[in-house]
Amino acid sequence: MIFMKKQCILYTLVFVLCGSISGCTDTIDFYQEDRQSAIVLNSLLNTDSIVYARMTWMNKPGAMYDYWTFNEIKDAEVSLYENGDFVERLAPVTIGDSLYNSHYYKSTHSVRQGQTYRLVATLPDGQRVSAEGWIPAQPSFSIGKAKWIPSPSNPGRDETQVDLKLNDPPGERNYYRIRIFTFFEGYVERRFQHFTWIGPGKQEANFFEDEFHQQVFIDDELFDGQSVELILRCENMLFENDRIEVTALTQESYRYLRNNAFANESVDNILTEPIPVYTNVTDGLGFVGGVAVREQNIEVDRTGAP
């Protein structure tokens, strides 16, 4: 289950963190067995959306170690600042059902494009952690009608090909994450498709060597200010409500999400070296940063499909 998998990932035996708990830029090795304690603060700030912040303990002081369970922090005071000015205190809220649920801190204020936001969390004993991030603009893109094609790597099977046109703003470094998923009505969980190939529309070149990623991260170093055409190929879409998600990222959120994705993919691979995971939380661990998520329904032409 996704819920259990996320817990396994959090408690991976070795954590390599870019930036120590005090906020310096050195890389440290964080071993679970060392029982080093840290407050973890996480929040992705999405343009024109309210804020959800999550707080947990890494090795809660005095608590028995449990590989499968988050030690949530439910009694913190979490404050939101916009461009240095106090906005509000976030309200505690529980999301989920009686069996699986998570504790968050929720704002009423929606974050805005181009602004910088800071979260400051204070525990009853006076411990405090904080982090900030700025909010990027929504990405500009369009897609054509998707189509079924024979799989180049798996004879006898079909894949779905989506042609994406990404319009990149000029004069600035931009970062993106691309995902395709099936959305089930009435359920929060999304089924993300695995990419089998991604590349430029007019070149026979792959953007990455390993196949079957569920998300692709790119920056505009090679196409700054241009409209670039990308071809995405993924497994057959067997359900309705298939969507493409393109997320504009800041440099910090790109670094965090990309490295975190690589770490998650290698968590069960004993031959993989520990992956550096970026943190920007002062006096703690975790990440607070801006994203701008945009989704669009995919219409698939199944003409001739089995």
C-alpha positions as a Markdown table, in Angstrom:
| # | Residue | x | y | z |
|---|---|---|---|---|
| 1 | Met | 0.0 | 0.0 | 0.0 |
| 2 | Ile | 1.2 | 3.5 | -0.8 |
| 3 | Phe | 0.7 | 4.6 | 2.9 |
| 4 | Met | 3.0 | 1.9 | 4.1 |
| 5 | Lys | 5.5 | 2.5 | 1.4 |
| 6 | Lys | 5.8 | 6.1 | 2.3 |
| 7 | Gln | 6.5 | 5.1 | 5.9 |
| 8 | Cys | 9.2 | 2.7 | 4.8 |
| 9 | Ile | 10.9 | 5.4 | 2.7 |
| 10 | Leu | 10.9 | 7.8 | 5.7 |
| 11 | Tyr | 12.7 | 5.3 | 7.8 |
| 12 | Thr | 15.3 | 4.2 | 5.3 |
| 13 | Leu | 18.4 | 3.0 | 7.2 |
| 14 | Val | 20.7 | 5.6 | 5.9 |
| 15 | Phe | 19.8 | 9.3 | 5.3 |
| 16 | Val | 22.3 | 11.5 | 3.6 |
| 17 | Leu | 21.1 | 15.1 | 4.0 |
| 18 | Cys | 22.4 | 18.1 | 2.1 |
| 19 | Gly | 22.5 | 20.7 | 4.8 |
| 20 | Ser | 22.9 | 19.8 | 8.5 |
| 21 | Ile | 20.3 | 20.3 | 11.2 |
| 22 | Ser | 21.8 | 23.8 | 11.9 |
| 23 | Gly | 21.3 | 24.8 | 8.3 |
| 24 | Cys | 24.9 | 24.8 | 7.0 |
| 25 | Thr | 25.7 | 23.4 | 3.6 |
| 26 | Asp | 27.8 | 20.4 | 4.6 |
| 27 | Thr | 26.6 | 16.9 | 3.7 |
| 28 | Ile | 26.0 | 14.7 | 6.8 |
| 29 | Asp | 25.3 | 11.0 | 7.2 |
| 30 | Phe | 22.2 | 10.4 | 9.3 |
| 31 | Tyr | 22.0 | 6.8 | 10.5 |
| 32 | Gln | 18.7 | 5.5 | 12.0 |
| 33 | Glu | 20.7 | 3.3 | 14.5 |
| 34 | Asp | 22.4 | 6.4 | 16.0 |
| 35 | Arg | 19.0 | 7.5 | 17.4 |
| 36 | Gln | 19.8 | 11.1 | 16.6 |
| 37 | Ser | 16.7 | 13.1 | 17.2 |
| 38 | Ala | 15.3 | 15.8 | 14.8 |
| 39 | Ile | 12.1 | 17.7 | 14.1 |
| 40 | Val | 10.9 | 17.2 | 10.6 |
| 41 | Leu | 8.8 | 19.9 | 8.8 |
| 42 | Asn | 7.4 | 19.4 | 5.3 |
| 43 | Ser | 5.2 | 21.6 | 3.1 |
| 44 | Leu | 4.9 | 22.1 | -0.7 |
| 45 | Leu | 3.4 | 25.5 | -1.3 |
| 46 | Asn | 1.2 | 25.3 | -4.4 |
| 47 | Thr | 0.3 | 28.5 | -6.2 |
| 48 | Asp | -3.2 | 29.8 | -5.4 |
| 49 | Ser | -3.7 | 27.1 | -2.8 |
| 50 | Ile | -3.9 | 27.0 | 0.9 |
| 51 | Val | -1.0 | 25.6 | 2.9 |
| 52 | Tyr | -0.8 | 22.2 | 4.5 |
| 53 | Ala | 2.2 | 21.6 | 6.7 |
| 54 | Arg | 3.2 | 18.2 | 8.3 |
| 55 | Met | 5.4 | 17.8 | 11.4 |
| 56 | Thr | 6.9 | 14.6 | 12.6 |
| 57 | Trp | 9.8 | 13.4 | 14.7 |
| 58 | Met | 12.8 | 11.6 | 13.5 |
| 59 | Asn | 13.7 | 9.4 | 16.4 |
| 60 | Lys | 11.4 | 11.0 | 19.0 |
| 61 | Pro | 13.2 | 11.4 | 22.3 |
| 62 | Gly | 12.1 | 8.8 | 24.8 |
| 63 | Ala | 9.9 | 6.9 | 22.3 |
| 64 | Met | 10.3 | 3.3 | 21.3 |
| 65 | Tyr | 11.5 | 3.0 | 17.7 |
| 66 | Asp | 8.8 | 1.8 | 15.4 |
| 67 | Tyr | 9.8 | 1.2 | 11.8 |
| 68 | Trp | 6.2 | 1.5 | 10.5 |
| 69 | Thr | 4.8 | 4.4 | 12.3 |
| 70 | Phe | 5.2 | 8.2 | 12.0 |
| 71 | Asn | 5.8 | 10.0 | 15.3 |
| 72 | Glu | 3.5 | 13.0 | 14.5 |
| 73 | Ile | 3.8 | 16.3 | 16.2 |
| 74 | Lys | 0.3 | 17.4 | 17.0 |
| 75 | Asp | 0.9 | 20.2 | 19.6 |
| 76 | Ala | 3.1 | 22.7 | 17.7 |
| 77 | Glu | 2.2 | 26.3 | 17.0 |
| 78 | Val | 2.8 | 26.8 | 13.3 |
| 79 | Ser | 2.9 | 30.4 | 11.9 |
| 80 | Leu | 2.8 | 31.6 | 8.3 |
| 81 | Tyr | 4.6 | 34.7 | 7.1 |
| 82 | Glu | 4.3 | 36.3 | 3.7 |
| 83 | Asn | 7.4 | 38.4 | 2.6 |
| 84 | Gly | 8.3 | 38.7 | 6.3 |
| 85 | Asp | 4.9 | 39.8 | 7.5 |
| 86 | Phe | 2.8 | 37.6 | 9.8 |
| 87 | Val | -0.3 | 36.2 | 8.1 |
| 88 | Glu | -1.9 | 33.6 | 10.5 |
| 89 | Arg | -1.4 | 30.6 | 12.7 |
| 90 | Leu | -2.2 | 27.3 | 11.0 |
| 91 | Ala | -5.0 | 25.2 | 12.4 |
| 92 | Pro | -4.5 | 21.5 | 13.2 |
| 93 | Val | -6.5 | 19.1 | 11.1 |
| 94 | Thr | -6.7 | 15.3 | 10.6 |
| 95 | Ile | -7.1 | 13.9 | 7.1 |
| 96 | Gly | -8.1 | 10.4 | 6.4 |
| 97 | Asp | -10.3 | 7.8 | 8.0 |
| 98 | Ser | -10.4 | 6.0 | 11.3 |
| 99 | Leu | -7.8 | 3.4 | 10.2 |
| 100 | Tyr | -5.4 | 5.5 | 8.1 |
| 101 | Asn | -5.1 | 9.2 | 8.9 |
| 102 | Ser | -2.5 | 11.9 | 9.1 |
| 103 | His | -2.1 | 15.1 | 11.1 |
| 104 | Tyr | -1.5 | 18.4 | 9.3 |
| 105 | Tyr | -1.5 | 22.1 | 10.0 |
| 106 | Lys | -3.8 | 24.0 | 7.6 |
| 107 | Ser | -4.0 | 27.7 | 6.6 |
| 108 | Thr | -7.0 | 29.7 | 5.4 |
| 109 | His | -4.7 | 32.0 | 3.3 |
| 110 | Ser | -3.8 | 31.0 | -0.3 |
| 111 | Val | -0.2 | 31.5 | -1.3 |
| 112 | Arg | 0.4 | 33.8 | -4.3 |
| 113 | Gln | 2.7 | 33.6 | -7.3 |
| 114 | Gly | 6.0 | 35.5 | -6.9 |
| 115 | Gln | 5.7 | 35.9 | -3.1 |
| 116 | Thr | 8.0 | 34.4 | -0.4 |
| 117 | Tyr | 6.5 | 32.4 | 2.4 |
| 118 | Arg | 8.0 | 31.3 | 5.7 |
| 119 | Leu | 6.8 | 28.7 | 8.1 |
| 120 | Val | 7.9 | 28.9 | 11.8 |
| 121 | Ala | 6.9 | 25.9 | 14.0 |
| 122 | Thr | 7.3 | 26.1 | 17.8 |
| 123 | Leu | 6.9 | 23.2 | 20.2 |
| 124 | Pro | 5.6 | 23.6 | 23.8 |
| 125 | Asp | 9.1 | 23.1 | 25.2 |
| 126 | Gly | 10.4 | 26.0 | 23.1 |
| 127 | Gln | 12.1 | 24.1 | 20.3 |
| 128 | Arg | 11.6 | 25.9 | 17.0 |
| 129 | Val | 12.2 | 25.1 | 13.3 |
| 130 | Ser | 11.6 | 27.2 | 10.3 |
| 131 | Ala | 11.9 | 27.2 | 6.5 |
| 132 | Glu | 10.8 | 29.4 | 3.5 |
| 133 | Gly | 10.2 | 29.2 | -0.2 |
| 134 | Trp | 8.9 | 31.4 | -3.0 |
| 135 | Ile | 6.1 | 30.6 | -5.4 |
| 136 | Pro | 6.7 | 30.1 | -9.1 |
| 137 | Ala | 4.3 | 30.9 | -12.0 |
| 138 | Gln | 2.0 | 28.3 | -13.5 |
| 139 | Pro | 3.5 | 26.3 | -16.4 |
| 140 | Ser | 2.3 | 26.9 | -19.9 |
| 141 | Phe | 1.7 | 23.8 | -22.0 |
| 142 | Ser | -0.6 | 22.0 | -24.4 |
| 143 | Ile | -1.1 | 18.5 | -25.5 |
| 144 | Gly | -2.5 | 16.8 | -28.6 |
| 145 | Lys | -4.8 | 13.9 | -28.7 |
| 146 | Ala | -3.0 | 10.8 | -27.3 |
| 147 | Lys | -2.7 | 7.7 | -29.4 |
| 148 | Trp | -2.0 | 4.0 | -29.1 |
| 149 | Ile | 1.3 | 2.8 | -30.7 |
| 150 | Pro | 3.0 | -0.6 | -30.8 |
| 151 | Ser | 5.6 | -0.9 | -28.0 |
| 152 | Pro | 9.1 | -0.7 | -29.4 |
| 153 | Ser | 10.5 | -2.6 | -26.5 |
| 154 | Asn | 7.7 | -5.1 | -25.8 |
| 155 | Pro | 6.5 | -6.7 | -29.1 |
| 156 | Gly | 2.8 | -7.7 | -29.0 |
| 157 | Arg | 1.8 | -4.9 | -26.6 |
| 158 | Asp | 0.7 | -1.3 | -27.1 |
| 159 | Glu | 1.8 | 1.9 | -25.4 |
| 160 | Thr | 0.1 | 5.3 | -25.2 |
| 161 | Gln | 1.9 | 8.2 | -26.7 |
| 162 | Val | 1.3 | 11.8 | -25.6 |
| 163 | Asp | 2.7 | 14.8 | -27.5 |
| 164 | Leu | 3.5 | 17.7 | -25.1 |
| 165 | Lys | 4.3 | 21.2 | -26.1 |
| 166 | Leu | 6.0 | 23.1 | -23.2 |
| 167 | Asn | 6.2 | 26.9 | -23.5 |
| 168 | Asp | 9.2 | 28.1 | -21.5 |
| 169 | Pro | 9.5 | 31.7 | -20.3 |
| 170 | Pro | 12.7 | 33.5 | -21.5 |
| 171 | Gly | 15.4 | 35.0 | -19.4 |
| 172 | Glu | 15.2 | 32.8 | -16.4 |
| 173 | Arg | 16.1 | 29.3 | -15.3 |
| 174 | Asn | 13.0 | 27.1 | -15.1 |
| 175 | Tyr | 12.4 | 23.7 | -13.7 |
| 176 | Tyr | 9.6 | 21.2 | -14.3 |
| 177 | Arg | 8.2 | 17.8 | -13.2 |
| 178 | Ile | 6.0 | 15.8 | -15.5 |
| 179 | Arg | 3.7 | 13.0 | -14.5 |
| 180 | Ile | 0.7 | 11.1 | -16.0 |
| 181 | Phe | -1.9 | 9.5 | -13.8 |
| 182 | Thr | -5.3 | 8.0 | -13.6 |
| 183 | Phe | -7.7 | 9.7 | -11.2 |
| 184 | Phe | -10.4 | 7.6 | -9.6 |
| 185 | Glu | -13.6 | 9.5 | -8.8 |
| 186 | Gly | -14.3 | 9.5 | -5.1 |
| 187 | Tyr | -10.7 | 8.5 | -4.1 |
| 188 | Val | -7.7 | 10.6 | -3.2 |
| 189 | Glu | -5.2 | 8.0 | -4.4 |
| 190 | Arg | -3.9 | 8.4 | -7.9 |
| 191 | Arg | -2.4 | 5.7 | -10.1 |
| 192 | Phe | 0.7 | 7.1 | -11.7 |
| 193 | Gln | 1.8 | 5.7 | -15.0 |
| 194 | His | 5.3 | 4.5 | -15.7 |
| 195 | Phe | 7.1 | 6.3 | -18.6 |
| 196 | Thr | 8.7 | 3.9 | -21.0 |
| 197 | Trp | 10.2 | 6.7 | -23.1 |
| 198 | Ile | 10.5 | 10.4 | -23.3 |
| 199 | Gly | 12.4 | 12.5 | -25.7 |
| 200 | Pro | 12.3 | 15.5 | -28.1 |
| 201 | Gly | 9.7 | 15.4 | -30.8 |
| 202 | Lys | 12.1 | 15.5 | -33.7 |
| 203 | Gln | 15.1 | 13.7 | -32.4 |
| 204 | Glu | 15.8 | 10.0 | -31.6 |
| 205 | Ala | 17.3 | 10.8 | -28.2 |
| 206 | Asn | 16.2 | 9.7 | -24.7 |
| 207 | Phe | 16.3 | 12.2 | -21.8 |
| 208 | Phe | 17.3 | 9.5 | -19.4 |
| 209 | Glu | 18.8 | 6.0 | -19.5 |
| 210 | Asp | 16.7 | 4.1 | -17.1 |
| 211 | Glu | 13.1 | 3.3 | -18.1 |
| 212 | Phe | 9.9 | 3.0 | -16.1 |
| 213 | His | 10.1 | 6.2 | -14.1 |
| 214 | Gln | 6.8 | 7.5 | -12.7 |
| 215 | Gln | 8.0 | 11.1 | -13.0 |
| 216 | Val | 10.4 | 13.1 | -15.1 |
| 217 | Phe | 12.4 | 16.1 | -14.0 |
| 218 | Ile | 13.8 | 18.6 | -16.6 |
| 219 | Asp | 15.2 | 22.1 | -16.7 |
| 220 | Asp | 15.3 | 24.6 | -19.5 |
| 221 | Glu | 19.1 | 24.9 | -19.9 |
| 222 | Leu | 18.9 | 23.7 | -23.5 |
| 223 | Phe | 15.6 | 25.4 | -24.5 |
| 224 | Asp | 15.4 | 28.6 | -22.5 |
| 225 | Gly | 12.6 | 30.8 | -23.8 |
| 226 | Gln | 11.5 | 28.3 | -26.5 |
| 227 | Ser | 8.5 | 26.1 | -27.1 |
| 228 | Val | 9.8 | 22.6 | -27.0 |
| 229 | Glu | 7.9 | 19.5 | -28.2 |
| 230 | Leu | 8.3 | 16.3 | -26.1 |
| 231 | Ile | 7.0 | 12.8 | -26.8 |
| 232 | Leu | 5.9 | 10.9 | -23.8 |
| 233 | Arg | 5.3 | 7.1 | -23.9 |
| 234 | Cys | 3.7 | 5.2 | -21.1 |
| 235 | Glu | 1.9 | 2.0 | -20.3 |
| 236 | Asn | -1.6 | 1.5 | -21.6 |
| 237 | Met | -4.2 | 3.7 | -20.0 |
| 238 | Leu | -7.0 | 1.4 | -19.0 |
| 239 | Phe | -9.3 | 3.8 | -17.2 |
| 240 | Glu | -11.1 | 7.1 | -17.9 |
| 241 | Asn | -9.9 | 10.4 | -16.3 |
| 242 | Asp | -6.4 | 10.1 | -17.4 |
| 243 | Arg | -4.5 | 13.3 | -16.8 |
| 244 | Ile | -1.1 | 14.9 | -17.4 |
| 245 | Glu | 0.4 | 17.0 | -14.6 |
| 246 | Val | 3.1 | 19.5 | -15.3 |
| 247 | Thr | 4.6 | 21.2 | -12.3 |
| 248 | Ala | 6.7 | 24.4 | -12.4 |
| 249 | Leu | 9.4 | 24.2 | -9.7 |
| 250 | Thr | 11.8 | 26.5 | -8.1 |
| 251 | Gln | 15.5 | 25.5 | -8.0 |
| 252 | Glu | 15.1 | 24.4 | -4.4 |
| 253 | Ser | 11.9 | 22.3 | -4.9 |
| 254 | Tyr | 13.4 | 20.8 | -8.1 |
| 255 | Arg | 16.5 | 19.8 | -6.1 |
| 256 | Tyr | 14.4 | 18.3 | -3.3 |
| 257 | Leu | 11.8 | 16.5 | -5.3 |
| 258 | Arg | 14.3 | 15.1 | -7.8 |
| 259 | Asn | 16.7 | 13.8 | -5.2 |
| 260 | Asn | 13.8 | 12.4 | -3.1 |
| 261 | Ala | 12.4 | 10.6 | -6.1 |
| 262 | Phe | 15.8 | 9.0 | -6.8 |
| 263 | Ala | 16.1 | 8.0 | -3.1 |
| 264 | Asn | 12.7 | 6.4 | -3.1 |
| 265 | Glu | 13.5 | 4.4 | -6.2 |
| 266 | Ser | 16.7 | 3.1 | -4.7 |
| 267 | Val | 15.3 | 2.4 | -1.2 |
| 268 | Asp | 15.1 | -1.4 | -1.8 |
| 269 | Asn | 18.4 | -1.6 | -3.8 |
| 270 | Ile | 21.2 | -2.7 | -1.6 |
| 271 | Leu | 23.7 | -2.0 | -4.3 |
| 272 | Thr | 22.8 | 1.7 | -4.6 |
| 273 | Glu | 24.8 | 4.3 | -2.9 |
| 274 | Pro | 22.9 | 6.6 | -0.5 |
| 275 | Ile | 21.2 | 9.4 | -2.3 |
| 276 | Pro | 21.7 | 13.0 | -1.0 |
| 277 | Val | 18.3 | 14.4 | 0.0 |
| 278 | Tyr | 18.0 | 18.2 | 0.2 |
| 279 | Thr | 16.7 | 19.9 | 3.3 |
| 280 | Asn | 16.2 | 23.6 | 3.9 |
| 281 | Val | 14.7 | 23.6 | 7.4 |
| 282 | Thr | 16.7 | 25.6 | 10.0 |
| 283 | Asp | 17.3 | 23.6 | 13.2 |
| 284 | Gly | 15.4 | 20.6 | 11.8 |
| 285 | Leu | 14.9 | 18.4 | 8.8 |
| 286 | Gly | 12.5 | 18.4 | 5.9 |
| 287 | Phe | 11.6 | 20.9 | 3.2 |
| 288 | Val | 9.4 | 23.9 | 2.6 |
| 289 | Gly | 9.2 | 25.2 | -1.0 |
| 290 | Gly | 7.1 | 26.5 | -3.8 |
| 291 | Val | 5.5 | 24.6 | -6.7 |
| 292 | Ala | 2.9 | 25.5 | -9.3 |
| 293 | Val | 0.8 | 22.4 | -10.4 |
| 294 | Arg | -1.3 | 22.4 | -13.5 |
| 295 | Glu | -3.3 | 19.4 | -14.8 |
| 296 | Gln | -5.1 | 18.7 | -18.1 |
| 297 | Asn | -7.3 | 15.7 | -19.1 |
| 298 | Ile | -5.9 | 13.4 | -21.7 |
| 299 | Glu | -8.1 | 12.3 | -24.5 |
| 300 | Val | -6.9 | 9.0 | -25.9 |
| 301 | Asp | -7.6 | 7.9 | -29.5 |
| 302 | Arg | -8.2 | 4.1 | -29.1 |
| 303 | Thr | -8.9 | 3.6 | -32.7 |
| 304 | Gly | -7.6 | 0.2 | -33.7 |
| 305 | Ala | -6.7 | -0.7 | -30.1 |
| 306 | Pro | -7.5 | -4.2 | -29.0 |
